[in-house]
C-alpha cells in the first residue's frame, strides 16, 4: 500500500490517468485504506460461444451507451474502473475497516460520478482466485 501511494498514485493523478481516494478514520484521522478510480473503455462479448450469456435486457441497456461491432459481436463502451483497493495493515488499522466498506465507498463515489457525468457501467479487474471471486461476486454482487 505504501509503495503504491508514494510512487504510483501521485504519478497517475498528475497524468490524469487515475484518481486515488484516501480513507481516514473520523475518530483520529488514521489512514485506514484507499481506492483508485478511472474511466476506461471496456468490450463486452455477447457471442454465447465466447462469453457468459448476457440477457437481452442488459444488452438493450448497454446498447444505449455503447458501439456494437457486428463482426465480433461486441459492445464497446466507456465505464468506470475500480483500479485499486487497499487497506492499511500498520498497527492493526486493517481491523478498523472492512474490504466491503472500502469497496462500498468506491461504488458510492462512482455513483456520484455517474450522476454528474453519466454512464452506467462500473467494473474491476481482479486475479481469478477463489477468495477474490467470493469477495467480489458472492459477497458484493459483481458479475
N, C-alpha and C positions, 0 to 999 in steps of 0.2 A: 504494500500500500504506500509506504513512504517513498519508495523509488518512483512509482508511477506519479504520485502527486508532485514530487520535487522536480522530476525530469521531463516526463511526458505531458502531463496535464497542462502545464503552463505553455509549452510549445504548441500543443494542439489548439489551445484557446487563442494564442497570438495569431495563429494561421487561420482562424475561424473554421477549424475542422470539427471540433467538439467543444462542448461546454461541460465543465465539471462542477458539480454542486457538493459542497461540504455539509455534512450533517453534524451539528453540535448539540450537546445536552443543554436544555433550557435551564437546568439547575446550576451548573457550574462551568458551562462553556467548553467542556471537554469534547474533543473531536471523536465522534463515535463511528463515522463512516463517510462514504461518498458514493456518488453515482455520476456517470458521464453520459451525456445525450448528444445526438446529432441527427441530421436528416440524411437519408441515403436512398438511392434507388434500389428497389427490390423487384425481382422477377418471380412470378408465381406461375408454375406449370400446371395447367388444367387438363392435360392429357392423362387420362386414368392409367395408361400403361406405364407412365414415368413418375407419377406422384400420387399422393393421397387424393382421393376424390374430394372435390370441393363442391358443395351444394350449389344448385342453380341460384338460390337466394344470395349467397355470398358472391357468386360470380357477377350477378347483376349489380350488387353494391360496389364491387371492385371496378367494374367496367365504367362507372361514373367518374372515377378519378384516375384512370389509367389508359394506357395504349395497349391494344390487343394485336398480337402478331399471329396471323392465321397459320403461317408455315410451321412455327414452333409450338403453337397452341399455348402461348404465354401472355400474361399481362405484365406490363412494367409500370411501376408507379413509384412515387416518392413516399417514403414512410419515415417514421421516427424510430431511431435505433437506440436501444439501451445498450451502450457500448461497454460499460464497466459498472460493476457494483463491488463495493469493498467495505470491510469492517476493520476497525482499529482493534488489534489484539493486544495492545500495550496495556499493562497493568489491569487486565480484566475488563477493559472498556467494551469488549465484544459481548459481554453478558448484559450490558445495559440497553442493547437494541438487537432486534432480530433481523435476519435477512429479509423476512417478509415485510418488516417495517420500512427498510431501505428501498425495497422494490416498490412498495406502495407509494413512497414519496416520489420515486421516478415516474410511476404511472400517473400520479396526480399532476406532476409538472408537465407531462406530455399532454394530458387532457386540457390543461390551461393553454398550452401552445396550439392545440387543435382548435380551441375556441377562438383564439386570436387570429390564427393564420390558416385555418382549415386543415384538411387531411383527416384520415380516418384509420390508418393502419399504424400500429406500433409493433416492433419485433425486437428480438435479441438473438444473438448468436452465442451458442454455448457448446462446450465439449459434450459429446454424446456419452455421458456417463450415467449410470442408473441413479446416482444421488442427485445430480443436476436435473435430469429429466423428471424425477419425482418432485423436486422443488418447483420447477417452472411449470410443468404440465399439471400434475395432480394437485399440488397444493396451491397454485396460483393461477390456474386456468389458461396458460399459454398453449397454443396448438402448434 
